[in-house]
């Protein structure tokens, strides 16, 4: 109960701070966006993802944002032989992240930015085998989540006061020397 009260108080403090910042600065505001990403693990395993983004501009220089994404396709390997067929697949099921974004408006329309935050990525590995040499077909899958600090950089081009497009580099996870990173393009709409 005590932890719930502390969490609610902290949430109310953040919400009221963001609301005050929003009223104090006309360049701030809530935005919703989407992005298509081409990610890879060590430039060997490729993944395509789609994410939704919800954020708020605190002022001209800082924003906070949450993202939720899904994998569109993953890496698939097949070994075909005379008497059996083995298929392996690795894919991103979903990912979530929260980020603090710092940017600098170069002009009214162009704003480069960098961000840092925390992401959770769920990867799924599946394997199936069938064939004459096997007594029965076999299939198995296992999902595992990886959590890590995330970072990236990009550039936003504002088409008008509400609509913007962006391109960015993102490093979702980098654990034990294995990085899941890549590039994305997207858009956002400011309310």
ZIMOFEN-V586789 format. One record per pair of residues at least 6 apart in sequence whose ideal C-beta (glycine too) atoms are under 6 Angstrom apart, sorted by the first residue. I is the first residue (numbers start at 1). J is the second residue. D is the distance in Angstrom with one decimal. If there is no record, write none. Layout:
i->I j->J d->D
i->I j->J d->D
This chain:
i->18 j->56 d->5.6
i->21 j->28 d->5.8
i->21 j->58 d->4.6
i->22 j->28 d->4.7
i->25 j->59 d->4.9
i->27 j->60 d->5.1
i->28 j->57 d->4.3
i->28 j->58 d->5.7
i->28 j->59 d->5.7
i->29 j->57 d->5.7
i->29 j->190 d->5.1
i->30 j->56 d->5.1
i->30 j->191 d->4.8
i->31 j->55 d->5.5
i->31 j->188 d->4.8
i->31 j->190 d->4.5
i->32 j->54 d->5.7
i->32 j->189 d->5.6
i->33 j->53 d->4.1
i->33 j->186 d->5.6
i->33 j->187 d->6.0
i->33 j->188 d->3.3
i->34 j->52 d->5.5
i->34 j->186 d->5.6
i->35 j->51 d->5.3
i->35 j->184 d->4.5
i->35 j->186 d->2.9
i->36 j->50 d->5.8
i->36 j->185 d->5.9
i->37 j->49 d->4.5
i->37 j->182 d->5.8
i->37 j->184 d->3.6
i->38 j->182 d->5.1
i->38 j->183 d->5.8
i->39 j->47 d->4.7
i->39 j->180 d->5.8
i->39 j->182 d->3.6
i->40 j->46 d->5.0
i->40 j->182 d->5.5
i->41 j->180 d->5.4
i->45 j->75 d->4.6
i->47 j->71 d->5.8
i->47 j->74 d->5.5
i->47 j->92 d->5.1
i->48 j->72 d->4.3
i->48 j->73 d->5.1
i->49 j->69 d->4.9
i->49 j->71 d->5.4
i->49 j->92 d->5.9
i->50 j->70 d->5.9
i->50 j->72 d->5.8
i->51 j->67 d->4.8
i->51 j->69 d->3.1
i->52 j->68 d->5.5
i->53 j->65 d->5.6
i->53 j->67 d->4.9
i->54 j->66 d->5.5
i->55 j->63 d->5.3
i->55 j->65 d->3.3
i->57 j->63 d->4.8
i->60 j->105 d->5.7
i->62 j->102 d->5.8
i->63 j->101 d->4.2
i->64 j->100 d->5.8
i->65 j->99 d->5.0
i->65 j->101 d->5.9
i->66 j->98 d->5.0
i->67 j->97 d->4.7
i->68 j->96 d->5.3
i->69 j->95 d->4.8
i->70 j->94 d->5.4
i->71 j->91 d->4.9
i->71 j->92 d->3.4
i->74 j->89 d->5.9
i->74 j->90 d->5.3
i->74 j->91 d->2.8
i->75 j->90 d->5.0
i->76 j->89 d->4.6
i->77 j->88 d->4.6
i->78 j->87 d->5.0
i->79 j->86 d->4.5
i->83 j->131 d->5.1
i->83 j->132 d->4.5
i->83 j->133 d->4.4
i->84 j->131 d->3.0
i->84 j->133 d->5.2
i->85 j->130 d->5.3
i->85 j->131 d->5.5
i->86 j->129 d->4.8
i->87 j->128 d->5.0
i->88 j->127 d->4.9
i->89 j->126 d->4.9
i->90 j->125 d->5.2
i->91 j->124 d->5.6
i->92 j->123 d->6.0
i->93 j->122 d->4.4
i->93 j->124 d->5.1
i->94 j->122 d->5.1
i->95 j->119 d->6.0
i->95 j->121 d->4.3
i->96 j->120 d->5.1
i->97 j->117 d->5.6
i->97 j->119 d->3.8
i->97 j->150 d->5.7
i->98 j->117 d->5.1
i->98 j->118 d->5.9
i->99 j->115 d->4.5
i->99 j->117 d->3.2
i->101 j->113 d->5.3
i->101 j->115 d->4.3
i->102 j->114 d->5.7
i->103 j->111 d->4.8
i->103 j->113 d->3.3
i->105 j->111 d->4.8
i->109 j->157 d->5.9
i->109 j->158 d->4.6
i->110 j->157 d->5.9
i->111 j->156 d->4.6
i->112 j->155 d->4.8
i->113 j->154 d->5.8
i->114 j->153 d->4.5
i->115 j->152 d->5.5
i->116 j->151 d->4.8
i->117 j->150 d->5.2
i->118 j->149 d->6.0
i->119 j->150 d->4.2
i->119 j->172 d->4.9
i->120 j->145 d->5.7
i->120 j->147 d->4.7
i->121 j->146 d->5.2
i->121 j->172 d->5.6
i->121 j->173 d->5.6
i->122 j->143 d->5.7
i->122 j->145 d->4.8
i->123 j->144 d->5.8
i->124 j->141 d->5.9
i->124 j->143 d->4.4
i->125 j->142 d->5.5
i->126 j->141 d->3.6
i->127 j->140 d->5.7
i->128 j->139 d->3.9
i->129 j->138 d->4.6
i->130 j->137 d->4.2
i->146 j->173 d->5.0
i->148 j->173 d->4.1
i->148 j->175 d->5.5
i->150 j->172 d->5.4
i->151 j->171 d->5.4
i->152 j->168 d->5.5
i->152 j->169 d->5.2
i->152 j->170 d->3.8
i->153 j->169 d->5.7
i->154 j->166 d->5.5
i->154 j->167 d->5.8
i->154 j->168 d->2.7
i->155 j->167 d->6.0
i->156 j->164 d->5.1
i->156 j->166 d->4.5
i->157 j->165 d->5.4
i->158 j->164 d->4.6
i->162 j->189 d->5.8
i->162 j->190 d->4.9
i->163 j->189 d->5.8
i->164 j->188 d->5.1
i->165 j->187 d->5.0
i->166 j->186 d->5.5
i->167 j->185 d->5.2
i->168 j->184 d->5.5
i->169 j->183 d->5.6
i->171 j->179 d->5.9
i->171 j->181 d->4.1
i->172 j->180 d->4.7
i->173 j->180 d->4.8
